[in-house]
């Protein structure tokens, strides 16, 4: 059996050194279907990566692909900034009827950019604007993205160092910390809030993953999350739930 080495010269010559995942997979992929990927020589791979967890419907899901092709073939709007379109209206109505209304959630939808860190950055900016304060509380082992605002609330020191500048206006706290293993303990948190006094010294918001992804699949207890929500309400802080890696059905329900 002869195994030919893939030609990676174009990537090594013309692409930036800022590459990550491709260094661990020295092959050139050509197509994908469901949970399988195929390289240009036809070799098949089982894709456990799934687009960093974003492809939880699989590659080229036939239902989604058919809808996309139909939309393109009728010249549907593919770039409309934040203008009103028939596609956006259909999405908002479907999301309201299928996801929000059955759960009695009175939420509105904000459309950020296409990545998780875009959503986090939007939430942080909105919280700071609404509350008029700067600090955001985050948790150990948290991962919220690779842009500057998201890195400031990310716990991983290696990823934070990639910013190249000091990351400020973030206050880290232990994730699901408790004393006896049963009772959620927020004494440490509330003492910090008391020490900071009132007004602009207080955090604008707390950001949390109910299930930490890159941090090691750490699951926060329901009691801890309820207590956290109570602390946020009593101290006039917004609670941001980062559901990017665990929402959209990954834990069974639509939201984690």
C-alpha positions as a LaTeX table, in Angstrom:
\begin{tabular}{lrrr}
\hline
Residue & $x$ (\AA) & $y$ (\AA) & $z$ (\AA) \\
\hline
Unk1 & 0.00 & 0.00 & 0.00 \\
Unk2 & 1.38 & 3.35 & $-1.02$ \\
Unk3 & 0.55 & 6.42 & 1.04 \\
Unk4 & 1.17 & 9.69 & $-0.72$ \\
Unk5 & 2.02 & 12.77 & 1.28 \\
Unk6 & $-0.43$ & 15.63 & 0.79 \\
Unk7 & 0.86 & 18.74 & $-0.93$ \\
Unk8 & 0.81 & 21.40 & 1.77 \\
Unk9 & 3.25 & 23.73 & 0.03 \\
Unk10 & 0.65 & 26.34 & $-0.89$ \\
Unk11 & $-0.46$ & 26.67 & 2.74 \\
Unk12 & 3.09 & 26.75 & 4.07 \\
Unk13 & 4.21 & 29.29 & 1.48 \\
Unk14 & 1.23 & 31.61 & 1.23 \\
Unk15 & $-0.60$ & 31.34 & 4.54 \\
Unk16 & 0.37 & 33.11 & 7.76 \\
Unk17 & 2.22 & 31.26 & 10.51 \\
Unk18 & $-0.81$ & 31.95 & 12.68 \\
Unk19 & $-2.21$ & 28.47 & 12.19 \\
Unk20 & $-3.35$ & 26.02 & 14.80 \\
Unk21 & $-5.55$ & 23.00 & 14.12 \\
Unk22 & $-4.19$ & 22.29 & 10.65 \\
Unk23 & $-0.76$ & 21.59 & 12.14 \\
Unk24 & $-2.20$ & 18.56 & 13.90 \\
Unk25 & $-3.98$ & 17.27 & 10.78 \\
Unk26 & $-1.49$ & 17.23 & 7.88 \\
Unk27 & $-4.00$ & 16.48 & 5.16 \\
Unk28 & $-6.10$ & 18.49 & 2.73 \\
Unk29 & $-9.84$ & 17.99 & 3.19 \\
Unk30 & $-12.12$ & 18.17 & 0.18 \\
Unk31 & $-15.70$ & 17.37 & 1.25 \\
Unk32 & $-17.79$ & 16.43 & 4.27 \\
Unk33 & $-21.13$ & 14.79 & 5.03 \\
Unk34 & $-22.69$ & 14.27 & 8.43 \\
Unk35 & $-19.96$ & 13.20 & 10.86 \\
Unk36 & $-17.50$ & 12.21 & 8.10 \\
Unk37 & $-14.83$ & 14.20 & 6.28 \\
Unk38 & $-12.91$ & 13.15 & 3.17 \\
Unk39 & $-9.52$ & 14.34 & 1.99 \\
Unk40 & $-8.60$ & 15.03 & $-1.62$ \\
Unk41 & $-7.35$ & 11.44 & $-2.02$ \\
Unk42 & $-10.68$ & 10.03 & $-0.86$ \\
Unk43 & $-9.61$ & 8.89 & 2.61 \\
Unk44 & $-12.46$ & 8.99 & 5.12 \\
Unk45 & $-12.24$ & 10.46 & 8.62 \\
Unk46 & $-14.67$ & 10.37 & 11.52 \\
Unk47 & $-14.95$ & 14.00 & 12.58 \\
Unk48 & $-14.99$ & 14.30 & 16.35 \\
Unk49 & $-14.03$ & 17.97 & 16.00 \\
Unk50 & $-17.33$ & 19.00 & 14.37 \\
Unk51 & $-16.25$ & 22.55 & 13.62 \\
Unk52 & $-15.17$ & 23.21 & 17.23 \\
Unk53 & $-18.54$ & 21.94 & 18.37 \\
Unk54 & $-20.48$ & 24.35 & 16.16 \\
Unk55 & $-21.64$ & 21.70 & 13.67 \\
Unk56 & $-23.92$ & 19.80 & 15.99 \\
Unk57 & $-26.21$ & 19.10 & 13.02 \\
Unk58 & $-23.31$ & 17.61 & 11.06 \\
Unk59 & $-21.62$ & 18.67 & 7.84 \\
Unk60 & $-23.98$ & 19.59 & 5.01 \\
Unk61 & $-27.14$ & 18.42 & 6.72 \\
Unk62 & $-29.44$ & 17.67 & 3.76 \\
Unk63 & $-32.39$ & 19.65 & 5.14 \\
Unk64 & $-30.28$ & 22.72 & 5.84 \\
Unk65 & $-28.40$ & 22.39 & 2.55 \\
Unk66 & $-31.60$ & 22.16 & 0.53 \\
Unk67 & $-32.99$ & 25.27 & 2.21 \\
Unk68 & $-29.74$ & 27.17 & 1.58 \\
Unk69 & $-29.59$ & 26.16 & $-2.09$ \\
Unk70 & $-33.23$ & 27.13 & $-2.62$ \\
Unk71 & $-32.58$ & 30.51 & $-0.97$ \\
Unk72 & $-29.53$ & 31.22 & $-3.14$ \\
Unk73 & $-31.27$ & 30.09 & $-6.32$ \\
Unk74 & $-34.08$ & 32.60 & $-5.78$ \\
Unk75 & $-31.50$ & 35.36 & $-5.16$ \\
Unk76 & $-32.29$ & 35.72 & $-1.48$ \\
Unk77 & $-30.46$ & 38.52 & 0.35 \\
Unk78 & $-27.12$ & 37.16 & 1.61 \\
Unk79 & $-25.66$ & 40.44 & 2.95 \\
Unk80 & $-28.07$ & 42.99 & 4.32 \\
Unk81 & $-26.23$ & 44.47 & 7.34 \\
Unk82 & $-29.02$ & 44.86 & 9.91 \\
Unk83 & $-31.76$ & 45.72 & 7.44 \\
Unk84 & $-35.13$ & 44.01 & 7.64 \\
Unk85 & $-35.44$ & 41.04 & 5.29 \\
Unk86 & $-37.98$ & 38.28 & 4.76 \\
Unk87 & $-35.39$ & 35.74 & 5.95 \\
Unk88 & $-34.80$ & 37.62 & 9.20 \\
Unk89 & $-38.55$ & 37.93 & 9.78 \\
Unk90 & $-39.05$ & 34.20 & 9.24 \\
Unk91 & $-36.21$ & 33.39 & 11.63 \\
Unk92 & $-37.44$ & 35.74 & 14.38 \\
Unk93 & $-41.00$ & 34.41 & 14.16 \\
Unk94 & $-39.82$ & 30.79 & 14.20 \\
Unk95 & $-37.43$ & 31.37 & 17.12 \\
Unk96 & $-40.20$ & 33.10 & 19.08 \\
Unk97 & $-42.76$ & 30.37 & 18.40 \\
Unk98 & $-40.51$ & 27.32 & 18.77 \\
Unk99 & $-37.94$ & 28.34 & 21.39 \\
Unk100 & $-38.86$ & 31.40 & 23.45 \\
Unk101 & $-42.64$ & 31.31 & 23.84 \\
Unk102 & $-42.87$ & 27.64 & 24.97 \\
Unk103 & $-40.36$ & 28.48 & 27.73 \\
Unk104 & $-42.06$ & 31.74 & 28.75 \\
Unk105 & $-38.89$ & 33.67 & 27.95 \\
Unk106 & $-39.57$ & 37.37 & 27.23 \\
Unk107 & $-36.27$ & 37.85 & 25.39 \\
Unk108 & $-35.42$ & 39.86 & 22.32 \\
Unk109 & $-32.86$ & 38.73 & 19.74 \\
Unk110 & $-29.63$ & 40.59 & 18.95 \\
Unk111 & $-27.71$ & 39.70 & 15.79 \\
Unk112 & $-23.93$ & 39.96 & 16.39 \\
Unk113 & $-21.24$ & 38.59 & 14.06 \\
Unk114 & $-20.97$ & 34.91 & 13.18 \\
Unk115 & $-18.59$ & 33.77 & 15.95 \\
Unk116 & $-19.03$ & 33.03 & 19.63 \\
Unk117 & $-16.70$ & 35.82 & 20.69 \\
Unk118 & $-18.84$ & 38.30 & 18.70 \\
Unk119 & $-21.84$ & 37.32 & 20.82 \\
Unk120 & $-19.86$ & 37.64 & 24.06 \\
Unk121 & $-18.42$ & 41.02 & 23.07 \\
Unk122 & $-21.92$ & 42.26 & 22.26 \\
Unk123 & $-23.25$ & 41.10 & 25.63 \\
Unk124 & $-20.37$ & 42.74 & 27.53 \\
Unk125 & $-20.74$ & 46.05 & 25.69 \\
Unk126 & $-24.49$ & 46.05 & 26.18 \\
Unk127 & $-24.16$ & 45.30 & 29.92 \\
Unk128 & $-21.64$ & 48.11 & 30.38 \\
Unk129 & $-23.84$ & 50.53 & 28.46 \\
Unk130 & $-26.99$ & 49.64 & 30.41 \\
Unk131 & $-25.35$ & 49.72 & 33.86 \\
Unk132 & $-22.82$ & 52.50 & 33.22 \\
Unk133 & $-20.10$ & 50.44 & 34.92 \\
Unk134 & $-16.99$ & 48.68 & 33.59 \\
Unk135 & $-16.06$ & 45.58 & 35.59 \\
Unk136 & $-17.29$ & 42.10 & 34.63 \\
Unk137 & $-17.11$ & 39.12 & 36.98 \\
Unk138 & $-16.07$ & 35.80 & 35.41 \\
Unk139 & $-15.01$ & 32.39 & 36.68 \\
Unk140 & $-11.98$ & 30.13 & 36.85 \\
Unk141 & $-11.51$ & 27.81 & 33.84 \\
Unk142 & $-13.93$ & 29.91 & 31.80 \\
Unk143 & $-13.52$ & 30.30 & 28.04 \\
Unk144 & $-15.46$ & 33.03 & 26.29 \\
Unk145 & $-13.52$ & 33.77 & 23.09 \\
Unk146 & $-10.31$ & 35.13 & 21.61 \\
Unk147 & $-11.02$ & 38.83 & 21.06 \\
Unk148 & $-9.86$ & 41.31 & 23.72 \\
Unk149 & $-13.09$ & 41.72 & 25.67 \\
Unk150 & $-13.75$ & 37.98 & 25.69 \\
Unk151 & $-10.15$ & 37.21 & 26.66 \\
Unk152 & $-10.47$ & 39.55 & 29.63 \\
Unk153 & $-13.16$ & 37.24 & 31.07 \\
Unk154 & $-11.42$ & 34.00 & 30.00 \\
Unk155 & $-9.56$ & 32.04 & 32.67 \\
Unk156 & $-6.88$ & 30.26 & 30.62 \\
Unk157 & $-3.53$ & 32.02 & 31.12 \\
Unk158 & $-2.08$ & 30.76 & 27.83 \\
Unk159 & $-4.96$ & 32.18 & 25.81 \\
Unk160 & $-4.98$ & 35.42 & 27.80 \\
Unk161 & $-1.27$ & 35.92 & 27.09 \\
Unk162 & $-2.05$ & 35.91 & 23.36 \\
Unk163 & $-3.65$ & 39.34 & 23.73 \\
Unk164 & $-0.22$ & 40.95 & 24.03 \\
Unk165 & $-1.57$ & 43.73 & 26.25 \\
Unk166 & $-2.98$ & 43.91 & 29.80 \\
Unk167 & $-6.54$ & 42.64 & 30.07 \\
Unk168 & $-8.49$ & 44.84 & 32.43 \\
Unk169 & $-11.96$ & 45.41 & 33.91 \\
Unk170 & $-12.42$ & 41.72 & 34.72 \\
Unk171 & $-12.79$ & 40.14 & 38.17 \\
Unk172 & $-12.22$ & 36.35 & 38.37 \\
Unk173 & $-14.05$ & 34.18 & 40.89 \\
Unk174 & $-13.96$ & 30.42 & 41.64 \\
Unk175 & $-16.43$ & 28.40 & 39.56 \\
Unk176 & $-19.13$ & 26.67 & 41.64 \\
Unk177 & $-17.23$ & 27.18 & 44.89 \\
Unk178 & $-18.80$ & 25.80 & 48.07 \\
Unk179 & $-17.71$ & 24.75 & 51.55 \\
Unk180 & $-19.58$ & 21.58 & 52.45 \\
Unk181 & $-20.30$ & 20.17 & 49.00 \\
Unk182 & $-24.01$ & 20.84 & 49.35 \\
Unk183 & $-24.78$ & 24.50 & 50.07 \\
Unk184 & $-23.81$ & 27.11 & 47.48 \\
Unk185 & $-21.50$ & 29.56 & 49.21 \\
Unk186 & $-21.25$ & 33.13 & 47.95 \\
Unk187 & $-19.87$ & 34.73 & 51.11 \\
Unk188 & $-16.56$ & 35.43 & 49.35 \\
Unk189 & $-18.37$ & 37.08 & 46.46 \\
Unk190 & $-20.61$ & 39.29 & 48.58 \\
Unk191 & $-17.72$ & 40.39 & 50.78 \\
Unk192 & $-15.90$ & 41.56 & 47.66 \\
Unk193 & $-18.98$ & 43.50 & 46.57 \\
Unk194 & $-19.26$ & 45.06 & 50.02 \\
Unk195 & $-15.59$ & 46.05 & 50.00 \\
Unk196 & $-15.98$ & 47.75 & 46.64 \\
Unk197 & $-18.78$ & 49.94 & 47.91 \\
Unk198 & $-21.62$ & 51.19 & 45.75 \\
Unk199 & $-21.86$ & 53.04 & 42.48 \\
Unk200 & $-19.32$ & 52.80 & 39.67 \\
Unk201 & $-17.05$ & 50.44 & 41.65 \\
Unk202 & $-19.58$ & 47.64 & 41.39 \\
Unk203 & $-19.46$ & 45.16 & 38.47 \\
Unk204 & $-21.85$ & 45.69 & 35.59 \\
Unk205 & $-22.45$ & 41.98 & 35.07 \\
Unk206 & $-21.45$ & 38.39 & 35.77 \\
Unk207 & $-20.74$ & 36.05 & 32.86 \\
Unk208 & $-20.94$ & 32.29 & 33.35 \\
Unk209 & $-21.07$ & 29.02 & 31.42 \\
Unk210 & $-23.58$ & 26.65 & 33.00 \\
Unk211 & $-21.38$ & 23.86 & 31.65 \\
Unk212 & $-17.78$ & 24.85 & 30.99 \\
Unk213 & $-16.52$ & 23.55 & 27.65 \\
Unk214 & $-12.82$ & 24.19 & 27.11 \\
Unk215 & $-12.43$ & 24.53 & 30.87 \\
Unk216 & $-12.91$ & 20.77 & 31.28 \\
Unk217 & $-16.65$ & 20.00 & 31.02 \\
Unk218 & $-17.39$ & 21.34 & 34.50 \\
Unk219 & $-21.10$ & 21.32 & 35.29 \\
Unk220 & $-22.46$ & 24.00 & 37.61 \\
Unk221 & $-25.11$ & 22.80 & 40.03 \\
Unk222 & $-28.60$ & 24.20 & 39.65 \\
Unk223 & $-28.53$ & 25.45 & 43.27 \\
Unk224 & $-25.30$ & 27.33 & 42.62 \\
Unk225 & $-26.69$ & 28.98 & 39.49 \\
Unk226 & $-29.90$ & 30.00 & 41.29 \\
Unk227 & $-27.87$ & 31.51 & 44.13 \\
Unk228 & $-25.68$ & 33.34 & 41.59 \\
Unk229 & $-28.78$ & 34.76 & 39.91 \\
Unk230 & $-30.06$ & 35.90 & 43.32 \\
Unk231 & $-26.76$ & 37.64 & 44.12 \\
Unk232 & $-26.84$ & 39.41 & 40.75 \\
Unk233 & $-30.38$ & 40.63 & 41.33 \\
Unk234 & $-29.68$ & 41.90 & 44.86 \\
Unk235 & $-26.50$ & 43.73 & 43.79 \\
Unk236 & $-27.96$ & 45.16 & 40.56 \\
Unk237 & $-25.72$ & 43.18 & 38.20 \\
Unk238 & $-26.78$ & 41.59 & 34.94 \\
Unk239 & $-26.31$ & 37.83 & 34.55 \\
Unk240 & $-24.90$ & 36.77 & 31.17 \\
Unk241 & $-25.14$ & 33.06 & 30.36 \\
Unk242 & $-22.62$ & 32.06 & 27.68 \\
Unk243 & $-24.37$ & 29.09 & 26.06 \\
Unk244 & $-22.31$ & 29.08 & 22.87 \\
Unk245 & $-20.63$ & 25.70 & 23.33 \\
Unk246 & $-23.45$ & 24.02 & 25.28 \\
Unk247 & $-26.69$ & 25.42 & 23.86 \\
Unk248 & $-28.65$ & 24.53 & 20.73 \\
Unk249 & $-29.50$ & 21.05 & 22.00 \\
Unk250 & $-26.03$ & 19.87 & 23.05 \\
Unk251 & $-27.17$ & 19.00 & 26.58 \\
Unk252 & $-30.55$ & 17.65 & 25.50 \\
Unk253 & $-32.69$ & 20.75 & 25.95 \\
Unk254 & $-32.30$ & 23.74 & 23.64 \\
Unk255 & $-30.63$ & 25.83 & 26.37 \\
Unk256 & $-28.12$ & 24.20 & 28.69 \\
\hline
\end{tabular}
